[in-house]
Structure formats: structure tokens, C-alpha cells
Amino acid sequence: MFFFKSYTKVPKQGGRVYGGGGLVEVEGSVVWGGREGGVYMFNETNSIWNETAEGDEYGARLAVFGGRLARVGGYKNSVYSKGVMKLRGGRWSLMPDMLIGCTGSCVLCVSGGVMVVMGGGVDEGRQLDDVQVFDGETQTWHRGPSLPQLCWAMSAVVHGDLVFVMGGHGMDRAVWCADIHDLTTTPTHDTQQSIWRRLPDVPHEYSSVCVVQGVLLALGGLDGLKKTSAIHAFHHYDQNWELVAHLPFACYSVDTLSLSGGGLLVVDGDSQQVLKITVEGLPKLFPITPTIPNRADERQLMWSGESGVTKQDPSTSVPVSLDSEPSLPLLMDKVAAVIPSKYMIVGLQLRLSLAELQVIRPQHQGLEEHHRAFGEIFDVWRRRGSPPYTWRTLIDVLRSASVGEVSLSDELTSWITQHH
């Protein structure tokens, strides 16, 4: 269930579409950047926003780097700034300049003292696909693998080892994810082409991405020219977006912040409204971890969209047959966990191309990486439906001379017979 609490409105308009500065938490305080460059700190005790630092660069983005507030890029006097500044004692001090000046970029700060600046806008309305990476240890910038689309004012979030990007100008309804370690490395030809994976499109343009209780959410957006209040959650196993709640107001391109004390803060720069969201009982079949959950966790809870109540995965109790569709948790439990190293040959037998398998193939070999690859192969098979997505097809694949898992196919046949 979703619970909403309204706070005092922010003092100035802002937000990604208007070139606003973003929403961060530093030293236990919430800080928001207005589109004109001002920086405002929220005092929850008296529910007042106080201007804590001046700024005059339109579209500069806020971040927290090295435990301090930082401001990245912006636009002033017809110049797109390369400047990066850190707040010390109420004053901005310069850090090394970016490689490319821009406004409305998306800034992420990750562990290990690394800052990632993605996309942005430059002169004559041009959009960037550049990724600029700052190494805090060497105090230098380098280029990371480019974004798959030109964009600015988009929304991004890091969860575990994955970064998710959506919304803003140029993205339309696309959702992209990549491993943060791949994103922060100097690109080669191979990594440039392969690090980004496209997820199913979100239902609306200009949605904002966030993670709550390990669940990927898309807030608001535009339905044509009309704002929406919808909150959609990404269902990892079914590979789709499900409507799970509605915000109290319609909005798009909002700033979001997962609070350290729990809950999610949302600032809509268009209407200047501020909302705190707390969530209870989110379903556990929306995991976005970069690895497949362990076998004990595969029998997870499923979402009942209308009631918000959870229920047991029916794949463990609903009768199955050779011609029924297998659930991904059962595939992972009964096949991937038993023959993890055979994902490539199984993928070929399921008619995935070598090119597709090369993209799926993990760079590092290991049990978790093989499980992840198996999960992606099964997902492609399920969505494609060819060869037929049935237990019978899988058993034939296991029995094939290439795979050579006759005993496993016999075990599966016996299990299906028992549960028919």
C-alpha cells in the first residue's frame, strides 16, 4: 500500500523539464535545486524551505560527492558550463572541469568516489548522448560508453550494480539499464555496443524513475499531452509494467529521492508540490537485482494488482502439463540451477542467434553470472514464443544430442506427471 503526506511547497519553480537542479540528501538534510540555480534546504521540523546557497546558472544539477553538495554544469550568459563546484562552508569551490559543458544532465555519484554525468543539452537545442566520468582519486575526467539515445533532463537511479535511465527529452518511453561498472570504464568497441540493455517501454513519456524496497517504479508522465498520476512498477519475471497506485496529483518529470530514514520524497517543480511517500507490502516478484535470487527465494510472492494483497506463486500449486507454459521461477529452479554452465547450448537449441547469445553472455564466468544468462535466455524464449513456450519443448531440448541431459529431462517429465 502507498501512503502520501504533503509538505510545504518549494519556493520556486523548477524540475527536469524546466532545467531544475534535482533533489539530494546530504548530512541528513534534504536539498533541492531551483531552475534559476538557487539551492534550498528543507527543515522538516517547521516545514520550511531555506535558501542555503546562491547560484545563478540555469539548469545546473545537484549531486552529493565525497559527502558534500556538488553542482554540475548549467547555462549562463550564453555559455554552457563545464564547471563542477563543491559546497564548503557555505561557499562554492571549483573542482576540475567536465570535458563537455552542458545543462540538464543527469548526475549520479557511486561508491569509490566516482561521478557520472550523462546526457544534457547544449547550444541550439542539441541533445547529448555523452557519458562523462570523474575519478575522485585521480581528479580526472574520462568518457564512458555513450548513452543509446540523445537525451537531456532525463531521470536515472542506481540500484545495486545497475543504473536505470528513463524520461526526459529524447527518451520517449524507452527504459535502459546497464552495469554501473561497465558504464564507468573507458569504452572499447565491444563495451560501447553492448553495455546497454533496453527494458520494456514505460506506459508514459516523461516518467521519473526511482527504487523503493528494491522495486523499480515509474512515477507520473505524459499520456499524450495530459499529465498522469499513475505509479507503475516493473515486473522483472513477466517483463512488463503494472499499475500499482496513483499519486494525489498528476505530474511529469518530477524529482525523486529515496530517504535514508525510509520513504520517498517527490518534488514536482511545475506545481511546486512536495510529497512524501511511504510504502508497505510491495510485492516481491518485482526484483531488479542483477543476479537471479537464490533457489530458496524463487517461490516468491506475486502481486494482486486490484487488492494490493500478496498471494503465493500459483506455479507451485496449479496443475502443469507437458503443453503448459512454464513459469520463470520454476525454470530457474529446475533447469538453470542444475545445469548452469549449459546456458549457451540451451539458448542455441531454443533458437536464439549467436549474436543474441553474445550479448547475453556474461563477461565473467561464475554461477551467478550463468544464472543471470539463463534467466535472460528463458525470457527471450517466453516473449518470442518460438519454439513453443512449453515444458514439452524444454524437455526435447534437454534430450537433444547437443545438450545431452536425458536424466534431467526424465526427472522433469516425472515431476510434471506428478503435478498434472
C-alpha positions, 0 to 999 in steps of 0.5 A: 500500500502507498501512503502520501503526506504533503509538505510545504511547497518549494519556493520556486519553480523548477524540475527536469523539464524546466532545467531544475537542479534535482533533489539530494540528501546530504548530512541528513538534510534534504536539498533541492535545486531551483531552475534559476540555480538557487539551492534550498534546504528543507527543515522538516521540523517547521516545514520550511524551505531555506535558501542555503546557497546562491547560484545563478546558472540555469539548469545546473544539477545537484549531486552529493560527492565525497559527502558534500553538495556538488553542482554540475554544469548549467547555462549562463550568459550564453555559455554552457558550463563545464564547471563542477563546484563543491559546497564548503562552508557555505561557499562554492569551490571549483573542482576540475572541469567536465570535458563537455559543458552542458545543462540538464544532465543527469548526475549520479555519484557511486561508491569509490568516489566516482561521478557520472554525468550523462546526457544534457543539452547544449547550444541550439537545442542539441541533445547529448548522448555523452557519458562523462566520468570523474575519478575522485582519486585521480581528479580526472575526467574520462568518457564512458560508453555513450548513452543509446539515445540523445537525451537531456533532463532525463531521470536515472537511479542506481540500484545495486550494480545497475543504473536505470535511465528513463524520461526526459527529452529524447527518451520517449518511453524507452527504459535502459539499464546497464552495469554501473561498472561497465558504464564507468570504464573507458569504452572499447568497441565491444563495451560501447555496443553492448553495455546497454540493455533496453527494458520494456517501454514505460506506459508514459513519456516523461516518467521519473524513475526511482527504487523503493524496497528494491522495486523499480517504479515509474512515477507520473508522465505524459499520456499524450499531452495530459499529465498522469498520476499513475505509479507503475512498477516493473515486473522483472519475471513477466517483463512488463509494467503494472499499475500499482497506485496513483499519486494525489496529483498528476505530474511529469518529470518530477524529482525523486529521492529515496530517504535514508530514514525510509520513504520517498520524497517527490518534488514536482517543480511545475506545481511546486508540490512536495510529497512524501511517500511511504510504502508497505507490502510491495510485492516481491516478484518485482526484483531488479537485482542483477543476479537471479535470487537464490533457489530458496527465494524463487517461490516468491510472492506475486502481486494482486494488482486490484487488492494490493494483497500478496498471494503465493506463486500459483506455479507451485500449486496449479496443475502443469502439463507437458503443453503448459507454459512454464513459469520463470521461477520454476525454470530457474529452479529446475533447469538453470540451477542444475545445469548452469554452465549449459546456458549457451547450448540451451539458448542455441537449441531454443533458437536464439542467434549467436549474436543474441547469445553474445550479448547475453553472455556474461563477461565473467564466468561464475554461477551467478553470472550463468544464472543471470544468462539463463534467466535472460535466455528463458525470457527471450524464449517466453516473449518470442514464443518460438519454439513453443513456450512449453515444458514439452519443448524444454524437455526435447531440448534437454534430450537433444544430442547437443545438450545431452541431459536425458536424466534431467529431462526424465526427472522433469517429465516425472515431476510434471506427471506428478503435478498434472 
